[in-house]
Amino acid sequence: MTDSTLDSSGPGTRAVHGGRDRHYWKQSLTPPLSQSSTFRFDTVDQLLAQRRGELDFPEYARYGNPTIDVAQQRLAAVCGAEASLLTASGMAAQALCVLALCGQGARVVLTPDHYRGTSVMLGQLAPRYGIEVVVARSERAEDVAEAVGSERCALIFTEFPTNPHLRAPDLRALAQIARDARGLLLVDATLSSPLLSRPLEHGADLVVYSATKYLSGHNDVLAGAIAGPASLIAPLNELLGALGCNCAPLEAWLVERGLRTLDLRFRRQSATAAELAQRLSAHPGVAEIWYPEPAPERGLPAEGRGGVVSFRPHGGSDVARRILDALRLFAHSASFGGCESMAQIPALLVGDPDDPGSVPGLEADLIRLSVGLEDVDDLWTDLEQALECST
């Protein structure tokens, strides 16, 4: 399949064939797994040619590996990007962007509804490297602009949708604010699918993912990803090799495998989550619910709103804990995006474990559901009995 054919292909086709070099070892249909950590040179002249950039293969796996290369090409095609990188984890992807794009004295504006690990990472890096972090009042453009102010801002960092309240920021507006401040817009799109929601097409300069979640989709991988223009990916790749926080070949092979079924999985999870959100909103035991509204103009189509639903029950945090303990099909787990459905109370995982209400902007009784591939009626039966048991 040629690149021009892929340009007009649907998302599922790009996920299976995108970026694909068909000349695999001995005509293998699927990409083989190369676990090699180092590579052989036949002559000194060949080594020198490789060092000059005349030969396209690495000397050591920190700088490239055939399996990693195939997975990165596939991911770039899926994201609609010129290039992509795989990293050791989603947090490694975030940290790599901050370190590569923010020098000493740089300012980063962060929207408040985000994965709490991001705050931990910035809290570790910022004071060590003289980076100023400003948290905006909300993800709304006017609040982000207020946080940026009139000074230069190296990076505006948001999520799409946000976690755990599932809001869809206006990426085009945030991108314009970043450009006016001579900075870049970095978007963590882990909660969305690059097949259906493409932040790069809505103004983002770079997009990061925890590939542990939907991209691999089976709860058996720890990996991260970055996608964007080649001009920005190249310096990130240099720093990646220097730091050694790259993805291992086996994990890259599993991510590439996961991408092939991403379209099917994500559409099924989105449809099930939308149905569960509708049923939860009508349940008398539910006080508040969050599920993204369709926003095609912002890059969030109706069929791609994701498999995560958040809600608060009537009765507060004690009731929320009883619901979690009563669930049988939903696993009590801290991740999302896999085949198995999961539930958690995010406030119990951050801040003071004895005071879950101590984290600003995060309700102590908010339950986040990650919808898997089970039948919707079975999942609803489990939720319904847990809600009944909690009262």
C-alpha positions as a printed NumPy array, in Angstrom:
array([[  0.   ,   0.   ,   0.   ],
       [  1.437,   3.376,  -1.015],
       [  1.512,   6.521,   1.107],
       [ -0.905,   8.215,  -1.312],
       [ -3.375,   5.357,  -0.846],
       [ -3.146,   5.727,   2.926],
       [ -3.81 ,   9.462,   2.704],
       [ -7.36 ,   8.722,   1.555],
       [ -7.868,   5.658,   3.763],
       [-10.082,   5.396,   6.817],
       [ -8.808,   5.346,  10.404],
       [ -8.955,   1.574,  10.783],
       [ -6.902,   1.068,   7.623],
       [ -4.264,   3.542,   8.79 ],
       [ -4.031,   1.714,  12.116],
       [ -3.316,  -1.585,  10.345],
       [ -1.137,  -0.384,   7.451],
       [  0.08 ,   3.109,   8.355],
       [  3.816,   3.741,   8.096],
       [  4.331,   0.146,   7.143],
       [  7.451,  -1.144,   5.455],
       [  6.222,  -4.344,   3.817],
       [  9.725,  -5.772,   3.437],
       [  9.792,  -7.608,   6.744],
       [ 12.157, -10.468,   7.433],
       [ 11.417, -13.44 ,   5.125],
       [  8.144, -11.794,   3.974],
       [  6.576, -11.957,   7.435],
       [  3.035, -10.532,   7.381],
       [  3.396,  -8.948,  10.823],
       [  6.444,  -7.007,  12.035],
       [  8.963,  -9.331,  13.699],
       [ 10.222,  -8.635,  17.207],
       [ 13.886,  -7.633,  17.303],
       [ 15.2  ,  -7.708,  20.866],
       [ 18.718,  -6.773,  19.813],
       [ 20.325,  -4.119,  22.006],
       [ 23.317,  -3.596,  19.715],
       [ 24.108,  -3.913,  16.021],
       [ 27.045,  -5.277,  14.051],
       [ 29.214,  -3.428,  11.553],
       [ 30.903,  -5.435,   8.814],
       [ 33.779,  -2.98 ,   8.351],
       [ 35.249,   0.15 ,   9.91 ],
       [ 34.205,   2.062,   6.79 ],
       [ 30.608,   0.987,   7.388],
       [ 30.797,   2.273,  10.967],
       [ 32.154,   5.614,   9.772],
       [ 29.443,   5.869,   7.11 ],
       [ 26.818,   5.255,   9.773],
       [ 28.336,   7.948,  11.995],
       [ 28.152,  10.423,   9.096],
       [ 24.455,   9.663,   8.643],
       [ 24.963,   7.907,   5.316],
       [ 23.484,   4.611,   6.559],
       [ 20.076,   4.391,   8.189],
       [ 20.576,   1.969,  11.038],
       [ 21.559,   2.457,  14.689],
       [ 24.662,   1.398,  16.537],
       [ 22.816,   0.82 ,  19.817],
       [ 19.172,   0.331,  20.817],
       [ 18.969,   3.608,  22.736],
       [ 19.188,   5.308,  19.342],
       [ 16.893,   2.975,  17.436],
       [ 15.773,  -0.578,  16.852],
       [ 13.889,  -2.125,  13.9  ],
       [ 10.851,  -3.001,  16.011],
       [ 10.722,   0.428,  17.652],
       [ 11.089,   2.118,  14.254],
       [  8.114,   0.213,  12.804],
       [  5.935,   1.056,  15.816],
       [  6.884,   4.745,  15.652],
       [  6.108,   4.92 ,  11.931],
       [  2.716,   3.299,  12.536],
       [  1.938,   5.672,  15.389],
       [  2.866,   8.742,  13.338],
       [  0.51 ,   7.616,  10.563],
       [ -2.294,   7.031,  13.061],
       [ -1.775,  10.463,  14.666],
       [ -1.523,  12.299,  11.351],
       [  1.973,  13.41 ,  12.367],
       [  5.271,  13.671,  10.52 ],
       [  7.083,  11.729,  13.226],
       [  6.651,  10.105,  16.609],
       [  8.663,   8.692,  19.491],
       [  7.985,   5.897,  21.94 ],
       [  9.232,   6.324,  25.495],
       [  9.482,   4.193,  28.619],
       [  6.185,   5.55 ,  30.007],
       [  3.666,   8.332,  29.591],
       [  5.411,  10.288,  32.34 ],
       [  8.727,   9.864,  30.512],
       [  7.067,  11.384,  27.424],
       [  5.825,  14.379,  29.421],
       [  9.151,  14.909,  31.2  ],
       [ 11.095,  14.638,  27.94 ],
       [  8.993,  17.416,  26.403],
       [  9.458,  19.685,  29.418],
       [ 13.22 ,  19.12 ,  29.559],
       [ 13.7  ,  19.569,  25.815],
       [ 11.463,  22.609,  25.369],
       [ 11.961,  24.549,  28.607],
       [ 15.286,  26.118,  29.48 ],
       [ 16.22 ,  27.713,  32.774],
       [ 13.797,  30.499,  33.642],
       [ 11.094,  29.196,  31.283],
       [  7.413,  29.442,  32.204],
       [  4.908,  26.599,  31.894],
       [  1.155,  27.201,  32.191],
       [ -0.755,  24.086,  33.214],
       [ -4.525,  23.667,  33.13 ],
       [ -5.846,  22.474,  36.512],
       [ -7.873,  19.37 ,  35.607],
       [ -5.098,  16.894,  34.847],
       [ -3.501,  13.605,  35.796],
       [ -1.936,  14.208,  39.195],
       [  1.302,  12.53 ,  38.155],
       [  1.879,  15.553,  35.935],
       [  1.947,  17.801,  39.008],
       [  4.356,  15.421,  40.727],
       [  6.669,  15.406,  37.701],
       [  6.654,  19.196,  37.377],
       [  7.117,  19.534,  41.126],
       [ 10.302,  17.477,  40.831],
       [ 11.724,  19.079,  37.679],
       [ 10.715,  22.735,  37.987],
       [ 12.713,  23.741,  41.094],
       [ 15.764,  21.781,  39.956],
       [ 15.908,  23.457,  36.545],
       [ 14.566,  26.909,  37.341],
       [ 11.241,  26.42 ,  35.539],
       [  8.239,  28.428,  36.713],
       [  4.928,  26.537,  36.708],
       [  1.669,  28.498,  36.756],
       [ -1.656,  26.671,  37.136],
       [ -4.533,  28.378,  35.33 ],
       [ -7.91 ,  28.734,  37.03 ],
       [ -9.525,  26.515,  34.386],
       [ -8.914,  25.17 ,  30.894],
       [-11.025,  27.972,  29.387],
       [ -9.111,  30.196,  26.995],
       [ -9.672,  33.382,  29.006],
       [ -8.305,  31.784,  32.181],
       [ -5.286,  30.363,  30.362],
       [ -4.614,  33.774,  28.785],
       [ -4.783,  35.364,  32.233],
       [ -2.257,  32.834,  33.572],
       [  0.077,  33.45 ,  30.625],
       [ -0.128,  37.223,  31.012],
       [  2.165,  39.442,  28.971],
       [  5.358,  37.453,  29.566],
       [  6.861,  34.832,  27.308],
       [  5.501,  31.351,  28.007],
       [  7.511,  28.389,  26.739],
       [  4.74 ,  25.835,  27.112],
       [  0.991,  25.652,  27.628],
       [  0.181,  22.148,  28.826],
       [ -3.368,  20.795,  28.779],
       [ -5.241,  17.514,  28.43 ],
       [ -7.874,  16.55 ,  25.871],
       [-10.242,  15.559,  27.335],
       [ -9.204,  16.484,  30.857],
       [ -8.84 ,  13.929,  33.637],
       [-11.039,  13.163,  35.551],
       [-13.724,  15.765,  34.694],
       [-13.613,  15.025,  30.948],
       [-13.769,  18.575,  29.612],
       [-12.761,  19.458,  26.047],
       [-10.58 ,  22.599,  25.915],
       [-10.67 ,  24.842,  22.863],
       [ -7.31 ,  23.781,  21.45 ],
       [ -7.298,  26.328,  18.636],
       [ -7.765,  29.158,  21.122],
       [ -5.043,  27.778,  23.413],
       [ -2.695,  27.354,  20.435],
       [ -3.159,  31.008,  19.509],
       [ -2.415,  32.067,  23.085],
       [  0.754,  29.95 ,  22.998],
       [  1.874,  31.468,  19.696],
       [  1.229,  34.997,  20.958],
       [  3.422,  34.167,  23.973],
       [  6.142,  32.74 ,  21.665],
       [  5.566,  29.273,  23.06 ],
       [  4.13 ,  25.88 ,  22.184],
       [  0.934,  23.996,  22.995],
       [  1.52 ,  20.519,  24.438],
       [ -1.553,  18.275,  24.696],
       [ -1.86 ,  15.041,  26.642],
       [ -4.51 ,  13.149,  24.671],
       [ -4.307,   9.844,  26.541],
       [ -8.072,   9.861,  27.161],
       [ -8.855,  10.117,  23.451],
       [ -8.007,   8.059,  20.389],
       [ -5.668,   9.463,  17.714],
       [ -7.847,   7.735,  15.135],
       [-10.867,   9.876,  15.996],
       [ -9.472,  12.911,  17.798],
       [ -6.342,  14.611,  16.454],
       [ -5.108,  17.556,  18.536],
       [ -2.354,  18.25 ,  15.983],
       [ -5.054,  19.195,  13.473],
       [ -6.605,  21.595,  15.991],
       [ -3.535,  23.633,  16.837],
       [ -1.416,  21.477,  19.152],
       [  2.33 ,  21.56 ,  18.481],
       [  2.983,  18.224,  20.18 ],
       [  0.729,  15.509,  21.538],
       [  1.696,  12.975,  24.204],
       [  0.056,   9.716,  25.23 ],
       [  0.426,   7.126,  27.884],
       [  0.656,   4.227,  25.438],
       [ -0.057,   1.989,  28.423],
       [ -3.719,   2.92 ,  28.026],
       [ -5.774,   2.83 ,  24.805],
       [ -2.89 ,   2.613,  22.323],
       [ -1.766,  -0.803,  23.571],
       [ -5.114,  -1.601,  25.175],
       [ -4.431,  -4.83 ,  27.073],
       [ -3.033,  -3.713,  30.454],
       [  0.259,  -5.47 ,  29.707],
       [  2.496,  -2.605,  28.531],
       [  4.245,   0.342,  30.173],
       [  5.074,   2.904,  27.48 ],
       [  4.58 ,   6.497,  26.381],
       [  4.393,   8.302,  23.054],
       [  4.997,  11.731,  21.517],
       [  3.836,  12.812,  18.05 ],
       [  4.323,  15.995,  16.074],
       [  6.33 ,  17.702,  13.335],
       [  9.763,  16.315,  12.516],
       [ 11.37 ,  19.643,  13.463],
       [ 10.225,  19.198,  17.081],
       [ 10.589,  15.42 ,  17.29 ],
       [ 14.264,  15.518,  16.198],
       [ 15.607,  17.36 ,  19.287],
       [ 13.371,  15.234,  21.5  ],
       [ 14.895,  12.13 ,  19.923],
       [ 18.42 ,  13.374,  20.65 ],
       [ 17.567,  13.938,  24.303],
       [ 15.765,  10.591,  24.438],
       [ 18.943,   8.8  ,  23.386],
       [ 21.04 ,  10.754,  25.866],
       [ 18.72 ,  10.057,  28.807],
       [ 17.929,   6.458,  27.895],
       [ 14.21 ,   6.752,  28.665],
       [ 13.246,   5.072,  25.394],
       [ 10.713,   2.297,  24.992],
       [ 12.021,  -1.284,  25.021],
       [ 11.562,  -3.397,  21.847],
       [  9.042,  -5.818,  23.374],
       [  6.864,  -2.971,  24.624],
       [  7.09 ,  -1.258,  21.22 ],
       [  6.019,  -4.495,  19.532],
       [  3.018,  -4.74 ,  21.878],
       [  2.058,  -1.106,  21.229],
       [  2.207,  -1.714,  17.469],
       [  0.013,  -4.779,  17.915],
       [ -2.458,  -2.749,  19.967],
       [ -2.696,  -0.017,  17.335],
       [ -4.093,  -2.533,  14.855],
       [ -7.222,  -3.072,  16.967],
       [ -7.473,   0.444,  18.432],
       [-10.3  ,   1.543,  16.146],
       [-12.51 ,  -1.416,  17.06 ],
       [-11.744,  -1.262,  20.771],
       [-12.148,   2.476,  21.185],
       [-15.425,   2.681,  19.263],
       [-16.871,  -0.186,  21.321],
       [-15.685,   1.343,  24.603],
       [-17.025,   4.77 ,  23.624],
       [-20.448,   3.377,  22.716],
       [-20.682,   1.411,  25.966],
       [-19.507,   4.361,  28.06 ],
       [-22.056,   6.679,  26.44 ],
       [-24.848,   4.215,  27.247],
       [-23.689,   3.784,  30.847],
       [-23.431,   7.557,  31.26 ],
       [-27.017,   7.933,  30.098],
       [-28.248,   5.259,  32.516],
       [-26.239,   6.676,  35.42 ],
       [-27.605,  10.173,  34.801],
       [-31.13 ,   8.803,  35.305],
       [-30.306,   6.806,  38.451],
       [-31.599,   8.346,  41.706],
       [-28.406,   7.415,  43.534],
       [-26.198,   9.558,  41.28 ],
       [-25.703,  13.219,  42.192],
       [-23.452,  14.366,  39.346],
       [-21.962,  12.839,  36.217],
       [-19.247,  13.773,  33.732],
       [-19.039,  12.45 ,  30.185],
       [-17.828,  14.571,  27.255],
       [-20.4  ,  16.273,  25.077],
       [-19.778,  15.864,  21.331],
       [-17.628,  18.75 ,  20.117],
       [-16.596,  18.076,  16.491],
       [-15.428,  21.67 ,  16.096],
       [-12.908,  20.997,  18.876],
       [-11.893,  17.579,  17.567],
       [-14.135,  15.431,  19.767],
       [-16.633,  13.555,  17.544],
       [-19.706,  11.838,  18.96 ],
       [-18.315,   8.36 ,  18.275],
       [-14.955,   9.172,  19.827],
       [-15.752,  10.566,  23.259],
       [-13.924,   7.776,  25.019],
       [-14.486,   4.977,  27.47 ],
       [-14.179,   6.931,  30.743],
       [-17.153,   8.115,  32.811],
       [-16.907,   9.969,  36.126],
       [-19.723,  10.41 ,  38.638],
       [-20.499,  11.351,  42.228],
       [-23.099,   9.42 ,  44.227],
       [-25.486,  10.951,  46.713],
       [-24.164,  10.503,  50.234],
       [-20.551,  11.603,  49.941],
       [-17.233,   9.79 ,  50.14 ],
       [-18.397,   6.996,  52.467],
       [-21.031,   5.955,  49.935],
       [-18.488,   6.189,  47.111],
       [-16.187,   3.799,  48.966],
       [-19.019,   1.343,  49.572],
       [-19.863,   1.421,  45.858],
       [-16.267,   0.634,  44.973],
       [-16.179,  -2.275,  47.423],
       [-19.491,  -3.632,  46.1  ],
       [-18.464,  -3.74 ,  42.437],
       [-17.79 ,  -7.243,  41.14 ],
       [-17.187,  -6.94 ,  37.388],
       [-15.369,  -3.604,  37.513],
       [-11.863,  -4.148,  38.869],
       [-10.666,  -1.717,  41.544],
       [ -7.664,  -0.458,  39.588],
       [ -5.828,   2.786,  38.909],
       [ -5.537,   2.659,  35.129],
       [ -7.884,   2.858,  32.138],
       [ -8.062,   1.996,  28.454],
       [ -7.733,  -1.784,  28.707],
       [-10.086,  -4.617,  27.816],
       [-11.192,  -5.024,  31.437],
       [-13.488,  -2.451,  33.039],
       [-12.042,  -0.663,  36.069],
       [-13.181,   1.751,  38.765],
       [-11.339,   4.005,  41.176],
       [-11.717,   7.029,  43.441],
       [ -8.9  ,   9.309,  42.194],
       [ -8.79 ,  11.312,  45.435],
       [ -7.64 ,   8.202,  47.311],
       [ -4.549,   7.943,  45.097],
       [ -3.258,  11.498,  45.494],
       [ -2.658,  13.814,  48.407],
       [ -3.115,  12.707,  52.012],
       [ -4.58 ,   9.161,  52.18 ],
       [ -6.259,  10.072,  55.483],
       [ -7.752,  13.252,  54.028],
       [ -8.842,  12.561,  50.426],
       [-10.633,  15.901,  50.295],
       [ -7.354,  17.783,  50.591],
       [ -6.642,  18.025,  46.843],
       [ -8.038,  21.265,  45.361],
       [-10.427,  20.702,  42.479],
       [-10.778,  16.959,  43.077],
       [-13.913,  15.728,  44.807],
       [-13.355,  13.101,  47.503],
       [-16.422,  11.152,  46.335],
       [-15.757,  11.201,  42.572],
       [-15.693,   7.7  ,  41.054],
       [-13.956,   7.259,  37.703],
       [-15.046,   4.342,  35.544],
       [-12.915,   2.945,  32.744],
       [-15.175,   0.968,  30.434],
       [-13.736,  -2.166,  28.877],
       [-15.058,  -4.604,  26.298],
       [-17.661,  -6.412,  28.388],
       [-21.337,  -6.361,  27.407],
       [-23.046,  -3.142,  28.401],
       [-25.928,  -4.862,  30.208],
       [-23.513,  -6.869,  32.36 ],
       [-21.635,  -3.722,  33.329],
       [-24.873,  -1.921,  34.129],
       [-26.063,  -4.813,  36.297],
       [-22.832,  -4.54 ,  38.275],
       [-23.141,  -0.768,  38.689],
       [-26.808,  -0.992,  39.621],
       [-26.262,  -3.587,  42.338],
       [-23.313,  -1.6  ,  43.74 ],
       [-25.426,   1.555,  43.901],
       [-28.178,  -0.389,  45.668],
       [-25.734,  -1.984,  48.13 ],
       [-24.31 ,   1.397,  49.086],
       [-27.593,   2.846,  50.346]])
